[in-house]
Amino acid sequence: MIDSTMVTLEDLIKDIRSLENIMLSIRSEGAVAELRIDKDTPFRINDQYATIGDEKGQWHAHVNIHEAKEARFVMEEKENGRKSYSLRLFNSNNLLILRVNFLKMYTPENIVIQERLSQYEKLFSKYGERETLRLVGR
């Protein structure tokens, strides 16, 4: 477990890019971009921006590290009886910046895949099992 009062966006992204079956979701007015993250997706920070993905590849995203103020672990009940699992990043106005979705959590028979659930639970545990994390600068 790390000190959950000293979490940076860099810490979270480095951990997320080591996981399997992850999709980033970025929303703006009128559009949503969904980006699959592979293990060891390129990641770097230059000045105030974190770049996820390869700028010369098929996709990449820039996230302003000074705008990301809070991260929330979210587990939601769906109408089909399943739960969705995500980590969401918010700015100081409580607006969603980025959503990290944990995918392929269930079998076709609607049974949770323990290995996938464990991935979410380990990340949650690493950050002190706190649903809300305040993000600090580098």
C-alpha positions in Angstrom: 0.0 0.0 0.0 1.2 3.5 -0.8 0.6 6.7 1.0 -2.8 7.6 -0.4 -2.4 11.2 0.5 0.5 11.6 -1.9 -0.9 10.1 -5.1 0.1 11.6 -8.5 -1.5 11.2 -11.8 1.8 9.6 -12.9 1.5 6.9 -10.1 -2.0 6.0 -11.3 -1.2 5.9 -15.0 1.9 3.8 -14.5 -0.1 1.3 -12.5 -3.0 1.2 -15.0 -0.8 0.6 -18.0 0.5 -2.6 -16.4 -3.1 -4.1 -16.3 -5.0 -6.0 -18.9 -8.4 -5.3 -20.5 -8.4 -1.6 -19.8 -10.1 1.2 -21.9 -9.7 4.9 -21.5 -12.8 7.0 -22.1 -12.5 10.7 -22.8 -15.7 12.7 -23.2 -16.3 16.2 -24.5 -19.5 17.9 -25.6 -20.8 15.8 -28.4 -18.1 13.1 -28.6 -16.6 10.2 -26.7 -13.2 8.7 -27.5 -12.5 5.1 -26.3 -8.9 4.0 -26.3 -7.8 0.5 -25.5 -4.7 0.3 -23.3 -2.3 -2.5 -23.9 0.2 -3.6 -21.2 3.1 -1.2 -21.3 1.4 1.4 -23.5 3.9 4.3 -23.9 3.6 7.0 -21.3 5.6 10.1 -20.6 5.2 13.5 -18.9 6.5 16.7 -20.5 5.9 19.9 -18.7 2.2 19.9 -17.7 1.0 17.2 -20.0 1.0 13.4 -19.6 1.0 11.6 -22.9 -0.6 8.2 -23.0 0.0 6.2 -26.2 2.5 6.8 -29.0 2.3 10.2 -30.7 3.5 8.5 -33.9 1.2 5.5 -33.5 -2.5 5.1 -34.2 -3.7 7.0 -31.1 -2.5 9.0 -28.1 -4.1 11.3 -25.5 -2.7 14.3 -23.6 -3.9 14.9 -20.0 -3.1 18.1 -18.2 -1.6 16.9 -14.9 -2.4 20.2 -13.3 -6.1 19.8 -14.1 -6.4 16.3 -12.7 -7.3 16.9 -9.0 -9.2 13.8 -7.9 -9.5 10.1 -8.7 -12.5 8.0 -7.7 -12.8 4.2 -7.7 -16.3 3.5 -8.9 -18.3 0.3 -8.8 -21.8 0.6 -10.3 -24.7 -1.9 -10.4 -26.1 -2.3 -13.9 -29.6 -3.3 -14.9 -28.4 -6.7 -16.2 -27.2 -7.6 -12.7 -23.6 -7.0 -13.5 -21.3 -4.4 -11.9 -19.0 -2.0 -13.8 -15.7 -1.1 -12.5 -13.8 2.1 -13.2 -11.4 4.7 -12.0 -12.4 8.3 -12.9 -10.3 11.4 -12.9 -11.9 14.8 -12.2 -10.8 18.4 -12.3 -11.2 21.1 -9.6 -14.8 21.8 -10.9 -15.7 18.2 -10.4 -15.9 17.6 -14.1 -14.9 14.2 -15.5 -11.5 14.4 -17.4 -10.8 10.7 -18.0 -12.4 7.4 -17.2 -10.4 4.1 -16.9 -12.8 1.2 -17.6 -12.0 -2.4 -16.5 -13.3 -4.6 -19.3 -14.2 -8.2 -19.8 -15.2 -8.7 -16.1 -17.9 -11.4 -16.7 -18.3 -14.7 -18.5 -21.1 -15.2 -21.0 -23.0 -16.9 -18.2 -22.8 -13.6 -16.2 -20.3 -14.9 -13.7 -17.6 -12.5 -12.6 -14.1 -13.5 -13.7 -12.1 -13.5 -10.5 -8.8 -12.7 -12.1 -10.2 -9.5 -13.6 -12.0 -8.5 -10.4 -8.7 -9.2 -8.5 -6.9 -6.7 -10.8 -9.4 -3.9 -9.8 -9.3 -4.9 -6.1 -5.4 -5.0 -6.0 -5.3 -1.4 -7.4 -8.0 -0.3 -5.0 -6.0 -1.9 -2.1 -2.7 -0.4 -3.2 -4.2 3.1 -2.8 -5.5 2.5 0.7 -9.0 1.2 -0.2 -10.1 4.9 -0.4 -12.8 5.5 -2.9 -11.6 9.1 -3.4 -8.0 10.1 -3.9 -6.7 13.7 -4.0 -4.1 14.0 -6.6 -0.9 16.0 -6.0 1.6 17.5 -8.4 4.8 15.7 -9.4 
